[in-house]
Amino acid sequence: MNSFDNRTDTTSFQQRGRAERRTSPSLAAYHWNGSNPQQNPVKDISSTGAYLLTDERWNPGDLITLTLQRIGPLESSPELSFAGQAKAVRWDEHGVAVSFVLPAGADLRLWQSPLKSTAEQTEPEDILREFRVAQAIAFLSRISPAAAGTMKKLLHEELSNYRLDCAVDIALQAEKLLHNGLNGDRLLAPFSVIQRIIEDGSWSDDPWMLQFWAGLLATSCTADGQDESGLKFVDLMCQLKSINLRILAAACTKSTKLVAGLGRVSSRPVVWTATDLKKITGSHDLIRIERDLEHMSDMGLISDRVKSTFFSPISDTKFTPTSLCLELYARCNGHRGTPQGFYGMAPLTKATLPIEL
């Protein structure tokens, strides 16, 4: 499930003003009481806080971790639940009023869609989407303050619901990758790279492709936020489809790696039958697979391609993943170090440097 990062906007509920509250009969907020999740119906909710029907009596100022979702068993899917912090404001005989503790840069906008009816906007899934959008905006604004205004406008006003979900997914997966890395909360990315990844990546329709876009976003973050080398890999990703990425991933995973000149990682050729390719790609269309391999060759991702005259289930195709292909795969997996490190190869020393003939 998703959660806001620890750097929160401590603006109080009273200071932010009383935003419009609406009821959402199917929405619940869970909190943990020991090892047991407790479900609390949400009487009403706004962009700043909510009123929970609960027997708990938290003191004003207490911080509570809440998970919002549709009433029912506790969800694990990030699209169907959202975890964040809230601060108790007041309580009475029926429950507790809380204000949301949002991360810096978050821009939560409930009830502001001009394309949806009031009833649609109070559905739990629609409310959860707005929380995910707010978290994505907060993350993108943090890694590139210069992108804050553009990302708010893009995610709130310009993308269709379908592209919005994809863009948010990319941002939140990248945030998770950075959170799991060293000093991830201090890294920055160029505005140019962020804009390209969010705009171009939001057209993807495959969860695996979204994961690869998220990896590129995470690896575009550096200490000074000035490295635009990721644009080269963005250009490559824009030319690839899901079937290309499946071939790329299998080739980079299964091939034998070695260190070439100047410390670059290279690969020995892979040899696959048509049956292998069908299994790897999930497609039985050998003509399409042939075109996709040719496309990858034209892009410089594979080389030394040899295939039989007739592409039959017993014929072989042979090609070599290039250094560019290997580096792209490493970056798409969120690896911010050298390709050698990603593929588990020992770093080069003077003693292990290849001899140039």
Secondary structure as UniProt FT lines:
FT   STRAND          2..3
FT   HELIX           13..16
FT   TURN            25..26
FT   STRAND          27..33
FT   TURN            34..35
FT   STRAND          36..45
FT   STRAND          49..53
FT   TURN            60..61
FT   STRAND          63..70
FT   TURN            78..80
FT   STRAND          81..91
FT   STRAND          95..101
FT   TURN            104..105
FT   TURN            110..111
FT   TURN            114..115
FT   HELIX           118..121
FT   HELIX           124..143
FT   HELIX           145..147
FT   HELIX           148..153
FT   HELIX           154..158
FT   HELIX           161..179
FT   TURN            182..183
FT   HELIX           184..186
FT   HELIX           191..201
FT   TURN            202..203
FT   HELIX           207..219
FT   HELIX           230..238
FT   HELIX           242..254
FT   STRAND          257..259
FT   HELIX           261..263
FT   STRAND          265..267
FT   STRAND          270..273
FT   HELIX           274..281
FT   HELIX           286..298
FT   TURN            299..300
FT   STRAND          302..307
FT   TURN            313..314
FT   STRAND          316..321
FT   HELIX           323..332
FT   TURN            333..334
FT   HELIX           339..342
FT   TURN            343..344
FT   TURN            350..352
//
